[in-house]
Amino acid sequence: MGDFAIKAAEQRWAAYAPPGTAGLFAGDTLLHTDLAPHNVLVDDRAHLIDWA
């Protein structure tokens, strides 16, 4: 594999965010926002997944 840069979330989403708000995407927490029945598996725990 070659070298490549991984952009931070605030860099990746800056073009889609209103001016001056891209910094709101900065941080070290992952949030899964596609909560749909087919993205949750339940056994003794709930597991959030994304088939895409």
Biotite code that builds the C-alpha atoms (Angstrom):
import biotite.structure as struc

atoms = struc.array([
    struc.Atom([0.000, 0.000, 0.000], chain_id="A", res_id=1, res_name="MET", atom_name="CA", element="C"),
    struc.Atom([1.161, 3.507, -0.729], chain_id="A", res_id=2, res_name="GLY", atom_name="CA", element="C"),
    struc.Atom([1.349, 6.418, 1.610], chain_id="A", res_id=3, res_name="ASP", atom_name="CA", element="C"),
    struc.Atom([-1.782, 8.513, 1.847], chain_id="A", res_id=4, res_name="PHE", atom_name="CA", element="C"),
    struc.Atom([-3.103, 11.204, 4.130], chain_id="A", res_id=5, res_name="ALA", atom_name="CA", element="C"),
    struc.Atom([-6.136, 10.585, 6.287], chain_id="A", res_id=6, res_name="ILE", atom_name="CA", element="C"),
    struc.Atom([-8.123, 13.756, 6.830], chain_id="A", res_id=7, res_name="LYS", atom_name="CA", element="C"),
    struc.Atom([-9.731, 14.576, 10.157], chain_id="A", res_id=8, res_name="ALA", atom_name="CA", element="C"),
    struc.Atom([-13.540, 14.654, 10.230], chain_id="A", res_id=9, res_name="ALA", atom_name="CA", element="C"),
    struc.Atom([-13.630, 18.453, 10.351], chain_id="A", res_id=10, res_name="GLU", atom_name="CA", element="C"),
    struc.Atom([-11.547, 18.523, 7.156], chain_id="A", res_id=11, res_name="GLN", atom_name="CA", element="C"),
    struc.Atom([-13.648, 15.903, 5.348], chain_id="A", res_id=12, res_name="ARG", atom_name="CA", element="C"),
    struc.Atom([-16.976, 17.543, 6.211], chain_id="A", res_id=13, res_name="TRP", atom_name="CA", element="C"),
    struc.Atom([-15.948, 21.218, 5.906], chain_id="A", res_id=14, res_name="ALA", atom_name="CA", element="C"),
    struc.Atom([-17.389, 21.542, 2.383], chain_id="A", res_id=15, res_name="ALA", atom_name="CA", element="C"),
    struc.Atom([-20.813, 20.366, 3.610], chain_id="A", res_id=16, res_name="TYR", atom_name="CA", element="C"),
    struc.Atom([-20.993, 22.352, 6.856], chain_id="A", res_id=17, res_name="ALA", atom_name="CA", element="C"),
    struc.Atom([-22.227, 25.932, 7.153], chain_id="A", res_id=18, res_name="PRO", atom_name="CA", element="C"),
    struc.Atom([-19.392, 28.481, 7.187], chain_id="A", res_id=19, res_name="PRO", atom_name="CA", element="C"),
    struc.Atom([-17.491, 28.511, 10.462], chain_id="A", res_id=20, res_name="GLY", atom_name="CA", element="C"),
    struc.Atom([-18.998, 25.280, 11.830], chain_id="A", res_id=21, res_name="THR", atom_name="CA", element="C"),
    struc.Atom([-16.640, 22.551, 10.552], chain_id="A", res_id=22, res_name="ALA", atom_name="CA", element="C"),
    struc.Atom([-14.807, 22.619, 13.896], chain_id="A", res_id=23, res_name="GLY", atom_name="CA", element="C"),
    struc.Atom([-17.871, 21.022, 15.481], chain_id="A", res_id=24, res_name="LEU", atom_name="CA", element="C"),
    struc.Atom([-16.846, 17.748, 13.803], chain_id="A", res_id=25, res_name="PHE", atom_name="CA", element="C"),
    struc.Atom([-13.480, 17.694, 15.635], chain_id="A", res_id=26, res_name="ALA", atom_name="CA", element="C"),
    struc.Atom([-12.954, 15.194, 18.425], chain_id="A", res_id=27, res_name="GLY", atom_name="CA", element="C"),
    struc.Atom([-12.079, 11.617, 19.244], chain_id="A", res_id=28, res_name="ASP", atom_name="CA", element="C"),
    struc.Atom([-15.560, 10.088, 19.459], chain_id="A", res_id=29, res_name="THR", atom_name="CA", element="C"),
    struc.Atom([-17.311, 8.096, 16.747], chain_id="A", res_id=30, res_name="LEU", atom_name="CA", element="C"),
    struc.Atom([-21.057, 8.585, 16.393], chain_id="A", res_id=31, res_name="LEU", atom_name="CA", element="C"),
    struc.Atom([-23.103, 6.203, 14.273], chain_id="A", res_id=32, res_name="HIS", atom_name="CA", element="C"),
    struc.Atom([-26.137, 8.147, 13.067], chain_id="A", res_id=33, res_name="THR", atom_name="CA", element="C"),
    struc.Atom([-27.728, 5.616, 10.711], chain_id="A", res_id=34, res_name="ASP", atom_name="CA", element="C"),
    struc.Atom([-29.921, 3.978, 13.344], chain_id="A", res_id=35, res_name="LEU", atom_name="CA", element="C"),
    struc.Atom([-32.236, 1.768, 11.339], chain_id="A", res_id=36, res_name="ALA", atom_name="CA", element="C"),
    struc.Atom([-33.592, -1.681, 12.262], chain_id="A", res_id=37, res_name="PRO", atom_name="CA", element="C"),
    struc.Atom([-31.304, -3.411, 9.746], chain_id="A", res_id=38, res_name="HIS", atom_name="CA", element="C"),
    struc.Atom([-28.238, -1.749, 11.343], chain_id="A", res_id=39, res_name="ASN", atom_name="CA", element="C"),
    struc.Atom([-28.768, -3.203, 14.821], chain_id="A", res_id=40, res_name="VAL", atom_name="CA", element="C"),
    struc.Atom([-28.121, -6.827, 15.780], chain_id="A", res_id=41, res_name="LEU", atom_name="CA", element="C"),
    struc.Atom([-29.329, -7.935, 19.195], chain_id="A", res_id=42, res_name="VAL", atom_name="CA", element="C"),
    struc.Atom([-28.225, -11.011, 21.138], chain_id="A", res_id=43, res_name="ASP", atom_name="CA", element="C"),
    struc.Atom([-27.112, -10.611, 24.757], chain_id="A", res_id=44, res_name="ASP", atom_name="CA", element="C"),
    struc.Atom([-25.985, -7.108, 23.674], chain_id="A", res_id=45, res_name="ARG", atom_name="CA", element="C"),
    struc.Atom([-26.917, -4.645, 20.951], chain_id="A", res_id=46, res_name="ALA", atom_name="CA", element="C"),
    struc.Atom([-24.370, -4.262, 18.125], chain_id="A", res_id=47, res_name="HIS", atom_name="CA", element="C"),
    struc.Atom([-24.496, -1.275, 15.770], chain_id="A", res_id=48, res_name="LEU", atom_name="CA", element="C"),
    struc.Atom([-23.370, -2.216, 12.285], chain_id="A", res_id=49, res_name="ILE", atom_name="CA", element="C"),
    struc.Atom([-23.480, -0.738, 8.821], chain_id="A", res_id=50, res_name="ASP", atom_name="CA", element="C"),
    struc.Atom([-23.609, -3.183, 5.949], chain_id="A", res_id=51, res_name="TRP", atom_name="CA", element="C"),
    struc.Atom([-22.496, -0.637, 3.349], chain_id="A", res_id=52, res_name="ALA", atom_name="CA", element="C"),
])
